[in-house]
Amino acid sequence: MTSSGSRRKKEISAFYREEFVRHRSRLETQRSFFSEDTISEIEDALDKIIEEIDRISQVENFNELASHLLHRIDAVTTLSSSRVNPAYRVH
């Protein structure tokens, strides 16, 4: 992979990491709506994704995979439809 291709993958990886971190923060505000077990499971999944995002970004269909994961997480956090703070919305 070229240097620019590698740099592009890192930028995309950083973008998705930030989005998952936003969802993690949003989840904190929703603690009272879920059981502790459910919150724990979602947090564990998000933490693993955030921690492994650079490795995951090497997968050929990374954009589709990351987008799919964000949509699945958004179904729980509803961050993309939030009217609270636009800075926390998924782009």
Gaussian input, Z-matrix of N, CA and C with variables (Angstrom, degrees):
# hf/3-21g

backbone

0 1
 N
 C     1     B1
 C     2     B2     1     A1
 N     3     B3     2     A2     1     D1
 C     4     B4     3     A3     2     D2
 C     5     B5     4     A4     3     D3
 N     6     B6     5     A5     4     D4
 C     7     B7     6     A6     5     D5
 C     8     B8     7     A7     6     D6
 N     9     B9     8     A8     7     D7
 C    10    B10     9     A9     8     D8
 C    11    B11    10    A10     9     D9
 N    12    B12    11    A11    10    D10
 C    13    B13    12    A12    11    D11
 C    14    B14    13    A13    12    D12
 N    15    B15    14    A14    13    D13
 C    16    B16    15    A15    14    D14
 C    17    B17    16    A16    15    D15
 N    18    B18    17    A17    16    D16
 C    19    B19    18    A18    17    D17
 C    20    B20    19    A19    18    D18
 N    21    B21    20    A20    19    D19
 C    22    B22    21    A21    20    D20
 C    23    B23    22    A22    21    D21
 N    24    B24    23    A23    22    D22
 C    25    B25    24    A24    23    D23
 C    26    B26    25    A25    24    D24
 N    27    B27    26    A26    25    D25
 C    28    B28    27    A27    26    D26
 C    29    B29    28    A28    27    D27
 N    30    B30    29    A29    28    D28
 C    31    B31    30    A30    29    D29
 C    32    B32    31    A31    30    D30
 N    33    B33    32    A32    31    D31
 C    34    B34    33    A33    32    D32
 C    35    B35    34    A34    33    D33
 N    36    B36    35    A35    34    D34
 C    37    B37    36    A36    35    D35
 C    38    B38    37    A37    36    D36
 N    39    B39    38    A38    37    D37
 C    40    B40    39    A39    38    D38
 C    41    B41    40    A40    39    D39
 N    42    B42    41    A41    40    D40
 C    43    B43    42    A42    41    D41
 C    44    B44    43    A43    42    D42
 N    45    B45    44    A44    43    D43
 C    46    B46    45    A45    44    D44
 C    47    B47    46    A46    45    D45
 N    48    B48    47    A47    46    D46
 C    49    B49    48    A48    47    D47
 C    50    B50    49    A49    48    D48
 N    51    B51    50    A50    49    D49
 C    52    B52    51    A51    50    D50
 C    53    B53    52    A52    51    D51
 N    54    B54    53    A53    52    D52
 C    55    B55    54    A54    53    D53
 C    56    B56    55    A55    54    D54
 N    57    B57    56    A56    55    D55
 C    58    B58    57    A57    56    D56
 C    59    B59    58    A58    57    D57
 N    60    B60    59    A59    58    D58
 C    61    B61    60    A60    59    D59
 C    62    B62    61    A61    60    D60
 N    63    B63    62    A62    61    D61
 C    64    B64    63    A63    62    D62
 C    65    B65    64    A64    63    D63
 N    66    B66    65    A65    64    D64
 C    67    B67    66    A66    65    D65
 C    68    B68    67    A67    66    D66
 N    69    B69    68    A68    67    D67
 C    70    B70    69    A69    68    D68
 C    71    B71    70    A70    69    D69
 N    72    B72    71    A71    70    D70
 C    73    B73    72    A72    71    D71
 C    74    B74    73    A73    72    D72
 N    75    B75    74    A74    73    D73
 C    76    B76    75    A75    74    D74
 C    77    B77    76    A76    75    D75
 N    78    B78    77    A77    76    D76
 C    79    B79    78    A78    77    D77
 C    80    B80    79    A79    78    D78
 N    81    B81    80    A80    79    D79
 C    82    B82    81    A81    80    D80
 C    83    B83    82    A82    81    D81
 N    84    B84    83    A83    82    D82
 C    85    B85    84    A84    83    D83
 C    86    B86    85    A85    84    D84
 N    87    B87    86    A86    85    D85
 C    88    B88    87    A87    86    D86
 C    89    B89    88    A88    87    D87
 N    90    B90    89    A89    88    D88
 C    91    B91    90    A90    89    D89
 C    92    B92    91    A91    90    D90
 N    93    B93    92    A92    91    D91
 C    94    B94    93    A93    92    D92
 C    95    B95    94    A94    93    D93
 N    96    B96    95    A95    94    D94
 C    97    B97    96    A96    95    D95
 C    98    B98    97    A97    96    D96
 N    99    B99    98    A98    97    D97
 C   100   B100    99    A99    98    D98
 C   101   B101   100   A100    99    D99
 N   102   B102   101   A101   100   D100
 C   103   B103   102   A102   101   D101
 C   104   B104   103   A103   102   D102
 N   105   B105   104   A104   103   D103
 C   106   B106   105   A105   104   D104
 C   107   B107   106   A106   105   D105
 N   108   B108   107   A107   106   D106
 C   109   B109   108   A108   107   D107
 C   110   B110   109   A109   108   D108
 N   111   B111   110   A110   109   D109
 C   112   B112   111   A111   110   D110
 C   113   B113   112   A112   111   D111
 N   114   B114   113   A113   112   D112
 C   115   B115   114   A114   113   D113
 C   116   B116   115   A115   114   D114
 N   117   B117   116   A116   115   D115
 C   118   B118   117   A117   116   D116
 C   119   B119   118   A118   117   D117
 N   120   B120   119   A119   118   D118
 C   121   B121   120   A120   119   D119
 C   122   B122   121   A121   120   D120
 N   123   B123   122   A122   121   D121
 C   124   B124   123   A123   122   D122
 C   125   B125   124   A124   123   D123
 N   126   B126   125   A125   124   D124
 C   127   B127   126   A126   125   D125
 C   128   B128   127   A127   126   D126
 N   129   B129   128   A128   127   D127
 C   130   B130   129   A129   128   D128
 C   131   B131   130   A130   129   D129
 N   132   B132   131   A131   130   D130
 C   133   B133   132   A132   131   D131
 C   134   B134   133   A133   132   D132
 N   135   B135   134   A134   133   D133
 C   136   B136   135   A135   134   D134
 C   137   B137   136   A136   135   D135
 N   138   B138   137   A137   136   D136
 C   139   B139   138   A138   137   D137
 C   140   B140   139   A139   138   D138
 N   141   B141   140   A140   139   D139
 C   142   B142   141   A141   140   D140
 C   143   B143   142   A142   141   D141
 N   144   B144   143   A143   142   D142
 C   145   B145   144   A144   143   D143
 C   146   B146   145   A145   144   D144
 N   147   B147   146   A146   145   D145
 C   148   B148   147   A147   146   D146
 C   149   B149   148   A148   147   D147
 N   150   B150   149   A149   148   D148
 C   151   B151   150   A150   149   D149
 C   152   B152   151   A151   150   D150
 N   153   B153   152   A152   151   D151
 C   154   B154   153   A153   152   D152
 C   155   B155   154   A154   153   D153
 N   156   B156   155   A155   154   D154
 C   157   B157   156   A156   155   D155
 C   158   B158   157   A157   156   D156
 N   159   B159   158   A158   157   D157
 C   160   B160   159   A159   158   D158
 C   161   B161   160   A160   159   D159
 N   162   B162   161   A161   160   D160
 C   163   B163   162   A162   161   D161
 C   164   B164   163   A163   162   D162
 N   165   B165   164   A164   163   D163
 C   166   B166   165   A165   164   D164
 C   167   B167   166   A166   165   D165
 N   168   B168   167   A167   166   D166
 C   169   B169   168   A168   167   D167
 C   170   B170   169   A169   168   D168
 N   171   B171   170   A170   169   D169
 C   172   B172   171   A171   170   D170
 C   173   B173   172   A172   171   D171
 N   174   B174   173   A173   172   D172
 C   175   B175   174   A174   173   D173
 C   176   B176   175   A175   174   D174
 N   177   B177   176   A176   175   D175
 C   178   B178   177   A177   176   D176
 C   179   B179   178   A178   177   D177
 N   180   B180   179   A179   178   D178
 C   181   B181   180   A180   179   D179
 C   182   B182   181   A181   180   D180
 N   183   B183   182   A182   181   D181
 C   184   B184   183   A183   182   D182
 C   185   B185   184   A184   183   D183
 N   186   B186   185   A185   184   D184
 C   187   B187   186   A186   185   D185
 C   188   B188   187   A187   186   D186
 N   189   B189   188   A188   187   D187
 C   190   B190   189   A189   188   D188
 C   191   B191   190   A190   189   D189
 N   192   B192   191   A191   190   D190
 C   193   B193   192   A192   191   D191
 C   194   B194   193   A193   192   D192
 N   195   B195   194   A194   193   D193
 C   196   B196   195   A195   194   D194
 C   197   B197   196   A196   195   D195
 N   198   B198   197   A197   196   D196
 C   199   B199   198   A198   197   D197
 C   200   B200   199   A199   198   D198
 N   201   B201   200   A200   199   D199
 C   202   B202   201   A201   200   D200
 C   203   B203   202   A202   201   D201
 N   204   B204   203   A203   202   D202
 C   205   B205   204   A204   203   D203
 C   206   B206   205   A205   204   D204
 N   207   B207   206   A206   205   D205
 C   208   B208   207   A207   206   D206
 C   209   B209   208   A208   207   D207
 N   210   B210   209   A209   208   D208
 C   211   B211   210   A210   209   D209
 C   212   B212   211   A211   210   D210
 N   213   B213   212   A212   211   D211
 C   214   B214   213   A213   212   D212
 C   215   B215   214   A214   213   D213
 N   216   B216   215   A215   214   D214
 C   217   B217   216   A216   215   D215
 C   218   B218   217   A217   216   D216
 N   219   B219   218   A218   217   D217
 C   220   B220   219   A219   218   D218
 C   221   B221   220   A220   219   D219
 N   222   B222   221   A221   220   D220
 C   223   B223   222   A222   221   D221
 C   224   B224   223   A223   222   D222
 N   225   B225   224   A224   223   D223
 C   226   B226   225   A225   224   D224
 C   227   B227   226   A226   225   D225
 N   228   B228   227   A227   226   D226
 C   229   B229   228   A228   227   D227
 C   230   B230   229   A229   228   D228
 N   231   B231   230   A230   229   D229
 C   232   B232   231   A231   230   D230
 C   233   B233   232   A232   231   D231
 N   234   B234   233   A233   232   D232
 C   235   B235   234   A234   233   D233
 C   236   B236   235   A235   234   D234
 N   237   B237   236   A236   235   D235
 C   238   B238   237   A237   236   D236
 C   239   B239   238   A238   237   D237
 N   240   B240   239   A239   238   D238
 C   241   B241   240   A240   239   D239
 C   242   B242   241   A241   240   D240
 N   243   B243   242   A242   241   D241
 C   244   B244   243   A243   242   D242
 C   245   B245   244   A244   243   D243
 N   246   B246   245   A245   244   D244
 C   247   B247   246   A246   245   D245
 C   248   B248   247   A247   246   D246
 N   249   B249   248   A248   247   D247
 C   250   B250   249   A249   248   D248
 C   251   B251   250   A250   249   D249
 N   252   B252   251   A251   250   D250
 C   253   B253   252   A252   251   D251
 C   254   B254   253   A253   252   D252
 N   255   B255   254   A254   253   D253
 C   256   B256   255   A255   254   D254
 C   257   B257   256   A256   255   D255
 N   258   B258   257   A257   256   D256
 C   259   B259   258   A258   257   D257
 C   260   B260   259   A259   258   D258
 N   261   B261   260   A260   259   D259
 C   262   B262   261   A261   260   D260
 C   263   B263   262   A262   261   D261
 N   264   B264   263   A263   262   D262
 C   265   B265   264   A264   263   D263
 C   266   B266   265   A265   264   D264
 N   267   B267   266   A266   265   D265
 C   268   B268   267   A267   266   D266
 C   269   B269   268   A268   267   D267
 N   270   B270   269   A269   268   D268
 C   271   B271   270   A270   269   D269
 C   272   B272   271   A271   270   D270

   B1=1.4477
   B2=1.5229
   B3=1.3029
   B4=1.4560
   B5=1.5184
   B6=1.3094
   B7=1.4658
   B8=1.5240
   B9=1.3318
   B10=1.4714
   B11=1.5285
   B12=1.3380
   B13=1.4668
   B14=1.5175
   B15=1.3199
   B16=1.4592
   B17=1.5274
   B18=1.3037
   B19=1.4645
   B20=1.5272
   B21=1.3172
   B22=1.4672
   B23=1.5299
   B24=1.3431
   B25=1.4673
   B26=1.5193
   B27=1.3357
   B28=1.4658
   B29=1.5241
   B30=1.3291
   B31=1.4664
   B32=1.5323
   B33=1.3091
   B34=1.4692
   B35=1.5219
   B36=1.3263
   B37=1.4572
   B38=1.5295
   B39=1.3256
   B40=1.4709
   B41=1.5284
   B42=1.3326
   B43=1.4614
   B44=1.5308
   B45=1.3303
   B46=1.4640
   B47=1.5231
   B48=1.3308
   B49=1.4650
   B50=1.5331
   B51=1.3211
   B52=1.4693
   B53=1.5274
   B54=1.3124
   B55=1.4631
   B56=1.5313
   B57=1.3308
   B58=1.4657
   B59=1.5243
   B60=1.3237
   B61=1.4663
   B62=1.5312
   B63=1.3212
   B64=1.4711
   B65=1.5264
   B66=1.3159
   B67=1.4638
   B68=1.5242
   B69=1.3133
   B70=1.4789
   B71=1.5303
   B72=1.3256
   B73=1.4693
   B74=1.5228
   B75=1.3075
   B76=1.4622
   B77=1.5288
   B78=1.3216
   B79=1.4530
   B80=1.5291
   B81=1.3119
   B82=1.4764
   B83=1.5287
   B84=1.3159
   B85=1.4701
   B86=1.5256
   B87=1.3320
   B88=1.4665
   B89=1.5258
   B90=1.3016
   B91=1.4768
   B92=1.5208
   B93=1.2978
   B94=1.4687
   B95=1.5375
   B96=1.3226
   B97=1.4597
   B98=1.5258
   B99=1.3361
   B100=1.4601
   B101=1.5190
   B102=1.3172
   B103=1.4640
   B104=1.5216
   B105=1.3107
   B106=1.4705
   B107=1.5214
   B108=1.3328
   B109=1.4629
   B110=1.5246
   B111=1.3133
   B112=1.4613
   B113=1.5244
   B114=1.3162
   B115=1.4681
   B116=1.5182
   B117=1.3097
   B118=1.4630
   B119=1.5306
   B120=1.3203
   B121=1.4665
   B122=1.5255
   B123=1.3207
   B124=1.4669
   B125=1.5245
   B126=1.3206
   B127=1.4665
   B128=1.5240
   B129=1.3220
   B130=1.4635
   B131=1.5249
   B132=1.3318
   B133=1.4699
   B134=1.5271
   B135=1.3246
   B136=1.4678
   B137=1.5229
   B138=1.3282
   B139=1.4631
   B140=1.5227
   B141=1.3172
   B142=1.4701
   B143=1.5258
   B144=1.3180
   B145=1.4705
   B146=1.5223
   B147=1.3203
   B148=1.4653
   B149=1.5301
   B150=1.3140
   B151=1.4670
   B152=1.5281
   B153=1.3289
   B154=1.4613
   B155=1.5300
   B156=1.3290
   B157=1.4591
   B158=1.5300
   B159=1.3244
   B160=1.4677
   B161=1.5286
   B162=1.2983
   B163=1.4668
   B164=1.5324
   B165=1.3114
   B166=1.4605
   B167=1.5288
   B168=1.3271
   B169=1.4752
   B170=1.5181
   B171=1.3120
   B172=1.4617
   B173=1.5314
   B174=1.3264
   B175=1.4594
   B176=1.5274
   B177=1.3207
   B178=1.4655
   B179=1.5243
   B180=1.3124
   B181=1.4725
   B182=1.5292
   B183=1.3200
   B184=1.4591
   B185=1.5267
   B186=1.3320
   B187=1.4730
   B188=1.5223
   B189=1.3212
   B190=1.4570
   B191=1.5251
   B192=1.3286
   B193=1.4602
   B194=1.5255
   B195=1.3144
   B196=1.4678
   B197=1.5286
   B198=1.3149
   B199=1.4598
   B200=1.5314
   B201=1.3113
   B202=1.4678
   B203=1.5316
   B204=1.3275
   B205=1.4620
   B206=1.5300
   B207=1.3267
   B208=1.4696
   B209=1.5213
   B210=1.3149
   B211=1.4670
   B212=1.5234
   B213=1.3305
   B214=1.4634
   B215=1.5287
   B216=1.3273
   B217=1.4626
   B218=1.5294
   B219=1.3313
   B220=1.4646
   B221=1.5224
   B222=1.3148
   B223=1.4655
   B224=1.5270
   B225=1.3220
   B226=1.4643
   B227=1.5287
   B228=1.3249
   B229=1.4618
   B230=1.5228
   B231=1.3118
   B232=1.4688
   B233=1.5287
   B234=1.2976
   B235=1.4524
   B236=1.5267
   B237=1.3133
   B238=1.4638
   B239=1.5242
   B240=1.3180
   B241=1.4670
   B242=1.5242
   B243=1.3123
   B244=1.4574
   B245=1.5252
   B246=1.3038
   B247=1.4643
   B248=1.5230
   B249=1.3243
   B250=1.4635
   B251=1.5179
   B252=1.2854
   B253=1.4627
   B254=1.5169
   B255=1.3290
   B256=1.4638
   B257=1.5266
   B258=1.3086
   B259=1.4686
   B260=1.5162
   B261=1.3223
   B262=1.4584
   B263=1.5223
   B264=1.3040
   B265=1.4627
   B266=1.5125
   B267=1.3156
   B268=1.4619
   B269=1.5227
   B270=1.2948
   B271=1.4738
   B272=1.4866
   A1=108.16
   A2=115.88
   A3=120.84
   A4=110.55
   A5=113.78
   A6=119.83
   A7=110.91
   A8=116.85
   A9=119.47
   A10=110.70
   A11=117.26
   A12=120.92
   A13=111.16
   A14=116.00
   A15=121.42
   A16=110.80
   A17=116.19
   A18=121.07
   A19=110.08
   A20=116.25
   A21=121.04
   A22=110.64
   A23=116.51
   A24=120.00
   A25=110.86
   A26=117.26
   A27=120.84
   A28=111.11
   A29=116.44
   A30=120.19
   A31=110.80
   A32=115.56
   A33=120.23
   A34=109.77
   A35=116.10
   A36=121.40
   A37=110.54
   A38=116.76
   A39=121.42
   A40=110.76
   A41=116.73
   A42=120.68
   A43=110.32
   A44=116.51
   A45=119.36
   A46=111.35
   A47=117.85
   A48=120.19
   A49=109.49
   A50=115.95
   A51=120.38
   A52=111.09
   A53=117.19
   A54=120.56
   A55=110.91
   A56=116.67
   A57=119.29
   A58=110.98
   A59=117.83
   A60=121.22
   A61=109.82
   A62=117.53
   A63=120.80
   A64=110.81
   A65=116.03
   A66=119.24
   A67=110.37
   A68=116.90
   A69=121.23
   A70=109.15
   A71=116.88
   A72=121.21
   A73=110.93
   A74=116.77
   A75=121.30
   A76=110.54
   A77=115.43
   A78=120.24
   A79=110.75
   A80=116.76
   A81=120.72
   A82=111.20
   A83=116.77
   A84=120.04
   A85=111.82
   A86=116.50
   A87=120.69
   A88=113.52
   A89=116.67
   A90=121.42
   A91=112.91
   A92=116.90
   A93=119.88
   A94=112.56
   A95=117.93
   A96=120.93
   A97=113.73
   A98=116.73
   A99=121.02
   A100=110.38
   A101=115.44
   A102=119.28
   A103=108.79
   A104=115.94
   A105=119.94
   A106=111.37
   A107=117.27
   A108=120.21
   A109=111.23
   A110=115.90
   A111=120.21
   A112=110.61
   A113=116.54
   A114=120.87
   A115=109.94
   A116=116.46
   A117=121.60
   A118=111.19
   A119=117.00
   A120=120.88
   A121=111.45
   A122=116.60
   A123=120.55
   A124=109.97
   A125=116.97
   A126=120.07
   A127=111.39
   A128=116.71
   A129=120.12
   A130=111.08
   A131=116.09
   A132=120.00
   A133=110.79
   A134=116.27
   A135=119.74
   A136=111.66
   A137=117.12
   A138=120.28
   A139=111.36
   A140=116.23
   A141=120.25
   A142=110.43
   A143=117.19
   A144=120.78
   A145=109.63
   A146=117.21
   A147=121.52
   A148=110.22
   A149=116.11
   A150=120.89
   A151=112.26
   A152=116.97
   A153=121.88
   A154=114.35
   A155=118.29
   A156=120.37
   A157=113.36
   A158=118.21
   A159=119.17
   A160=111.24
   A161=117.02
   A162=120.45
   A163=109.98
   A164=116.56
   A165=121.23
   A166=110.82
   A167=116.11
   A168=120.01
   A169=112.86
   A170=117.83
   A171=121.36
   A172=112.51
   A173=116.96
   A174=121.83
   A175=108.46
   A176=116.51
   A177=121.05
   A178=113.36
   A179=118.27
   A180=121.73
   A181=111.05
   A182=117.05
   A183=122.11
   A184=112.81
   A185=118.18
   A186=119.88
   A187=111.75
   A188=116.35
   A189=119.93
   A190=110.88
   A191=116.42
   A192=121.14
   A193=111.01
   A194=117.12
   A195=121.07
   A196=110.59
   A197=116.63
   A198=120.66
   A199=110.47
   A200=116.47
   A201=121.28
   A202=110.40
   A203=116.87
   A204=120.55
   A205=111.20
   A206=116.64
   A207=119.67
   A208=111.53
   A209=116.74
   A210=119.79
   A211=111.18
   A212=116.54
   A213=120.25
   A214=110.61
   A215=116.54
   A216=120.93
   A217=110.15
   A218=116.24
   A219=120.48
   A220=111.78
   A221=116.90
   A222=119.83
   A223=110.46
   A224=116.51
   A225=121.55
   A226=110.92
   A227=116.76
   A228=120.20
   A229=113.67
   A230=118.26
   A231=125.28
   A232=112.18
   A233=116.26
   A234=121.29
   A235=112.20
   A236=117.70
   A237=119.48
   A238=112.75
   A239=117.50
   A240=119.47
   A241=112.32
   A242=116.14
   A243=120.80
   A244=111.20
   A245=115.23
   A246=120.44
   A247=110.64
   A248=116.34
   A249=120.59
   A250=111.61
   A251=118.26
   A252=122.34
   A253=107.88
   A254=118.38
   A255=121.09
   A256=113.45
   A257=118.49
   A258=121.05
   A259=111.22
   A260=117.66
   A261=121.37
   A262=113.01
   A263=118.01
   A264=120.44
   A265=111.31
   A266=115.62
   A267=122.06
   A268=106.65
   A269=116.98
   A270=121.12
   A271=111.17
   D1=140.90
   D2=179.85
   D3=-70.89
   D4=163.37
   D5=178.95
   D6=-59.82
   D7=-41.04
   D8=179.98
   D9=-69.46
   D10=-34.52
   D11=177.21
   D12=-66.60
   D13=-40.34
   D14=177.76
   D15=-66.29
   D16=-41.90
   D17=178.38
   D18=-63.84
   D19=-40.65
   D20=179.48
   D21=-62.69
   D22=-43.32
   D23=178.01
   D24=-60.73
   D25=-39.76
   D26=178.85
   D27=-65.32
   D28=-38.54
   D29=178.28
   D30=-65.15
   D31=-43.46
   D32=179.43
   D33=-65.32
   D34=-42.68
   D35=177.52
   D36=-59.31
   D37=-44.82
   D38=179.63
   D39=-63.15
   D40=-40.07
   D41=178.17
   D42=-59.91
   D43=-50.37
   D44=-178.50
   D45=-66.22
   D46=-37.38
   D47=177.11
   D48=-57.60
   D49=-46.41
   D50=179.72
   D51=-60.96
   D52=-40.47
   D53=179.15
   D54=-64.12
   D55=-43.26
   D56=178.69
   D57=-66.31
   D58=-35.88
   D59=176.40
   D60=-64.02
   D61=-39.62
   D62=177.12
   D63=-61.73
   D64=-42.33
   D65=178.43
   D66=-65.44
   D67=-37.12
   D68=178.40
   D69=-62.14
   D70=-43.29
   D71=178.40
   D72=-64.55
   D73=-42.41
   D74=179.46
   D75=-61.76
   D76=-40.00
   D77=179.97
   D78=-59.22
   D79=-36.61
   D80=178.26
   D81=-58.09
   D82=-36.71
   D83=-178.86
   D84=-75.61
   D85=-11.60
   D86=-177.04
   D87=-107.43
   D88=12.02
   D89=-176.87
   D90=-50.40
   D91=-40.54
   D92=-174.71
   D93=-69.14
   D94=-13.27
   D95=-178.13
   D96=-91.44
   D97=-10.23
   D98=-175.60
   D99=-128.43
   D100=157.55
   D101=174.12
   D102=-70.77
   D103=158.29
   D104=178.54
   D105=-60.96
   D106=-36.69
   D107=178.44
   D108=-62.89
   D109=-43.04
   D110=179.82
   D111=-65.12
   D112=-46.91
   D113=178.09
   D114=-57.81
   D115=-44.90
   D116=-179.02
   D117=-60.95
   D118=-44.15
   D119=179.05
   D120=-62.49
   D121=-45.00
   D122=-179.14
   D123=-66.94
   D124=-42.90
   D125=178.35
   D126=-61.84
   D127=-42.06
   D128=178.17
   D129=-60.71
   D130=-43.81
   D131=179.22
   D132=-63.39
   D133=-46.20
   D134=179.23
   D135=-63.22
   D136=-43.30
   D137=179.01
   D138=-60.32
   D139=-41.25
   D140=179.53
   D141=-65.50
   D142=-43.73
   D143=178.77
   D144=-61.86
   D145=-47.36
   D146=-178.48
   D147=-61.28
   D148=-43.51
   D149=-179.04
   D150=-66.76
   D151=-36.07
   D152=-173.68
   D153=-100.20
   D154=5.37
   D155=-171.21
   D156=-58.64
   D157=-36.32
   D158=178.80
   D159=-65.34
   D160=-39.79
   D161=177.97
   D162=-70.01
   D163=-43.01
   D164=179.36
   D165=-61.76
   D166=-33.75
   D167=-177.14
   D168=-65.07
   D169=-11.46
   D170=179.22
   D171=-82.02
   D172=-11.19
   D173=178.71
   D174=-68.05
   D175=141.60
   D176=-175.91
   D177=-56.49
   D178=-42.22
   D179=-178.16
   D180=-100.20
   D181=38.68
   D182=-174.97
   D183=-54.94
   D184=-46.91
   D185=-177.76
   D186=-58.03
   D187=-44.19
   D188=179.55
   D189=-66.30
   D190=-41.84
   D191=179.46
   D192=-63.47
   D193=-49.52
   D194=-178.93
   D195=-63.33
   D196=-41.30
   D197=178.46
   D198=-62.33
   D199=-43.60
   D200=178.42
   D201=-61.18
   D202=-45.31
   D203=179.03
   D204=-62.17
   D205=-42.10
   D206=178.37
   D207=-61.73
   D208=-42.09
   D209=178.93
   D210=-63.75
   D211=-38.40
   D212=178.88
   D213=-65.68
   D214=-43.60
   D215=178.91
   D216=-67.39
   D217=-38.78
   D218=-179.96
   D219=-63.78
   D220=-28.72
   D221=176.90
   D222=-60.79
   D223=-27.68
   D224=178.70
   D225=-89.13
   D226=-49.17
   D227=-173.30
   D228=-83.58
   D229=-21.50
   D230=-175.99
   D231=52.32
   D232=30.43
   D233=-177.51
   D234=-62.55
   D235=-39.94
   D236=-176.00
   D237=-66.31
   D238=-24.94
   D239=179.32
   D240=-101.93
   D241=7.03
   D242=-177.98
   D243=-68.52
   D244=139.01
   D245=175.64
   D246=-101.19
   D247=3.95
   D248=-174.17
   D249=-67.95
   D250=-73.28
   D251=-176.96
   D252=-132.50
   D253=110.60
   D254=-176.58
   D255=-55.81
   D256=-23.90
   D257=179.72
   D258=-65.84
   D259=-18.89
   D260=-178.43
   D261=-98.09
   D262=4.19
   D263=-179.16
   D264=-81.96
   D265=151.60
   D266=174.43
   D267=-75.48
   D268=136.74
   D269=-179.40
   D270=-84.80

